[in-house]
Amino acid sequence: MATCCSQRAGETEEDIGRSSVNLIEGEARCGGDILVLAPARVAGRCRATWDYASDSPAVTKAESVQWGAASLSWQYCTASELKRLTLALPPLPEQAAIVRFLDHADRRIRRYIRAKQKLIKLLEELKAAIIHRAVTGQIDVRTGQPYAAYKPSGVEWLGDVPEHWEVRKIRQCGSIVGGLTPSMADRSLWGGDIPWVTPKDMKRFTISGAEMHVSAKALEVTSLRLVPAGSVLLVVRGMILARRVPIARTVEAVTINQDMKAIIPATGIDAGYLAYRMDAAQATFVPMIDEAGHGTKRFPTERWRDLALAIPPIEEQRQIVIYLDNATARLTGAVESAQTEIDLLRDFRTRLIADVVTGKLDVREVAARLPDEPPEADELEPLDEPEALGEAPDDDASDGLDPEPEEAEA
């Protein structure tokens, strides 16, 4: 029996040292980014030291271990560093009580999180259905009824569209521009008041800021381009593409990194409508996504820019956007509320484990009163982890540079 511990993480140090919830029983193989901890003595399911303890901030943030950095965005630790950790070991009977208590608490926390995740999926499906009906012309949002007349779009996946709508390729809807990462070594390029949007910021449909900011100098001395408010942003590289293509509209002028593209709308195109319309085409995007040599998902511009969309007149686009903003607001709020509850439960679990395995909370009496409860079958299913909207390594700021913006066709 053994416990797996993460050796390297593509996000931050928060991911390093995270252990598996279950022991490895029998033969198994692990990847190069995993360290295997094999306890010298195990009694039954007594794994507090190796599983719960190794997943505690008290261990992963221990000052005795110096977590290294392979690059600006990849963190790692080594087996020799992990061996230097010092753990406080209670007697085996107390370890068993700790595991019994934490298993009991963990099952309930995971059950509640799973219920919230299922609710989020249902709400997202309902929201997607509302958006799809409006942007494909299945209903006229002004009347709530189908349009009076339809015509063949000439595009198989679009089918029939309202008679007065026009069919355009995405590249005919605006200018497509890319981004880059200014040199991290030059601090004068950072810390300004210009938002620098990365995939990590693409968690909302409307972008009004970013975690990181660049200075005006970055626009002067690099090819980084300011994307005006009222543009559409999308992620074109990263593991999040295995699930969906994040798409958003920006209400503030921003810059973007090399894993993003922006569409600056042409005359007669509303950014909100274009963003909603593209987001409704997620199923069509799936076969266009491939992998780079190192396994990262990518969404090549040359594949999606020729995708045809049905476009209503500009005033009707704006009416559709107002309708969808109002119709989806409560659903979005419910999703955010459920996600907040999930985040709070994850934080509670982390704090609870830390208090128990460091001896701040004695759970022996509570554990002795707990009923025997074999794990349910559905509890063996993994939880949906938070979306990993990671960035590509920024060792070379020119890696993601686009030579020239791609201009819209007339």
C-alpha positions, 0 to 999 in steps of 0.5 A: 500500500502506498500514497501518491503525492504530486511532485510538479504542478503547472499552476502554483505551489498550491498543487504541490504535495497534494496526495491521493485520497485512496491508497494504491493497493496492488501493482500500479504505475505512476507518471514522472510528476508523481512521488510514491510514499510507502509507509514502513508500517501500516495497520488496516486502513491507518494512513493518517500520516501518509494520506491526510497528513501529506495533504495538509498545508502543515506539511506541504508548506513546511519551511523545512522543504524548499520547493523549486521552480523549473520555470516561471510557471512550473513548480516542483519538489524532489524525493530528497526534499520530501524526505526532509519533512518532519511529521508528528506521529501519534500512536497507531490507535490514535492514527486509526481514530483520526482516519476514521473521523476524517473518512467520515467527514470527507464522505459527507463533504464530498457528497454535498460537493457532488450534489452542488456540482450536479446542480451547476451542470443542470443550470449550465445546460438550461442556460445553454438551451436558452442561449441556443434558441435565441442565437439560432433563430428558433424563437424571435425574442421580441415575441417569444414565437418562431419567426414568420419565415425561414430559409436554408442557410446553405451550411449543413450545421446551421440548417434553416435560419430566419429569412432576413438573417445573413450568413457570415464566417467568423473572420468576416465578423471582425479583426482577429488579434493575438497576444503575448507575455512581456518579459517577466525580468523587466518589472517596468513592464508590469504593475500598471493599470492595463488588464492583462487577460489570461485563461485564468481570468476567463471564468466569466462571460463578461470581462471587466478586469484581470488578475495581472496588469501591464504598464503603458511601457509594455505597449510601447516597447513590445508588440502587445496590442490593446484590445478595445472594450466591446471585443470578444475573447477566447482561449486557444491553448490550454488544457481547459480546451479538453472541456470547452472553449472559454469565450467572453466579451470585454467591457474594458480595454485589455491586453491578452497573453499568447494563449488567447485570441481577440475578435475586434468586431466589424461594423454591424456586429455586436460583441455580445451577440458574437460572444453568445453565438460562438459560445453556442457553437461549442459542439462544433468546436470539438473536432477542431481542437487538437494537441501540441507536441507536448500534449497541450490542447490547442484551437488553431485559428485557421480552423475556427475563423472560417466557421459560418454563423447566422447574423441578424441585423445589428438592432436585432443583435442588441435586442437578443443580447439584452434578452439573454443578459436578463434571461441568464442573470439568475441562472448565472447567479445560482451557479456562482452561489453554488460554486462559492459553497463548493469553494468554502467546503473545500477550504473547510476540509483543508482546515479540518485536516490540518487541525486534526493531523497536527493535534490541534483537535482531538477526535478520539472520542468522536471517532469512537461514537461514529457508526460503521458506514461502508463507502457508497458506490457513488462516493467512489466517483471522482469529484469534478476538480476546479477547471485548470486554466493554466498558462503556457510557460513564459520562459521566452516572452516571444513564444506566443507573439503573433507576427501581424493581426489578422484583418477582417474580410469585407 
